[in-house]
Amino acid sequence: MAPDAQLSHLTLTYLNYLYLSKLTKQDLMFTLNANGKMVTMDQPLVMGIINVTPDSFYAGSRFSEISAILQQAEKMIAEGADILDIGGQSTRPGSEQISVAEELERVIPVIEAIHKKFPGTIISIDTYYSAVAKEAVKAGAAMVNDVSGGSIDPELIAVVASMHVPYVLMHIKGTPQTMLQAAQYENVTRDVLDYFIGKTNELRKAGIHDIIIDPGFGFGKNSSHNFELLKSLSVFQMLDCPILVGLSRKSTIYKTLGVTADEALNGTTVLNTVALMNGANILRVHDVKEAKETIRLVAALPNSSK
């Protein structure tokens, strides 16, 4: 990019941010069409995590029996979950990649069972495989949560566009298998922002219009990067997309505190509070009740812009 073009781009970006930073919460309200269900984000939403995996980093989110999964789904819904995110493949650092067939075997019966018992609940499929996304939506899922930004399966973006469901676009550097080695940036906020500017334009051209952005805390980022992104989260409002934050019980919390993932609920609540105050629209969490309480308390704060 020529120097003048770069200056123009950065100036425009900065002016957009100054403008958007003055808007109220109501001005930044979003709506999503979740496979025919209209979702209005007049307040932040909670996405409850249900992992159908034996190796997710937090043992409290791992389930294998349908009966236990339905019990957990019922508990999360009763506590106020707006979305249930079903994942059949661990994406923790260094995790082993499983096949499409194995992931389908894990998640499709779960989605069918939850959709049958709780038909009004919005289900998200956490996958980077196009075949899994397609079958999951057929089974009752209403949105796709992709940690890869379409980089692992090149067919995924076209499949999501054809199904007309919301898409969670996450930033990752490397893959779940290599991302620890890839955690290097000149300026992490700028690099992630530039990625989202280019990628959201690409997705809209492909026919995806309900885009949710996720900075990808921990995905190719160390704790310093994660705290910098959290501090600068409001910058991403310039993209005019809902912001999803997934910090729940992650190593940035428990390693900073010198505890375990099992002991990281309090730290999760603290960082979720910061995320909400900096513009988060969706909290992806293991603990729904605590996240809903956090949202209520932050919403009770006087609006400093008034």
Sequence and secondary structure as in RCSB ss.txt:
>XXXX:A:sequence
MAPDAQLSHLTLTYLNYLYLSKLTKQDLMFTLNANGKMVTMDQPLVMGIINVTPDSFYAGSRFSEISAILQQAEK
MIAEGADILDIGGQSTRPGSEQISVAEELERVIPVIEAIHKKFPGTIISIDTYYSAVAKEAVKAGAAMVNDVSGG
SIDPELIAVVASMHVPYVLMHIKGTPQTMLQAAQYENVTRDVLDYFIGKTNELRKAGIHDIIIDPGFGFGKNSSH
NFELLKSLSVFQMLDCPILVGLSRKSTIYKTLGVTADEALNGTTVLNTVALMNGANILRVHDVKEAKETIRLVAA
LPNSSK
>XXXX:A:secstr
  HHHHHHHHHHHHHHHHHHTTS TGGG EEEEETTEEEEESS EEEEEEE  S  SSGGGB  SHHHHHHHHHH
HHHHT SEEEEESS  STT     HHHHHHHHHHHHHHHHHH TTSEEEEE S HHHHHHHHHHT  EEEETTTT
SS TTHHHHHHHHT  EEEE  SS TTTTTTT   SSHHHHHHHHHHHHHHHHHHHT   EEEE  TTSS  HHH
HHHHHHTGGGGGGG S BEE  TT HHHHHHHT  GGG HHHHHHHHHHHHHTT  EEEES HHHHHHHHHHHHT
S  TT 
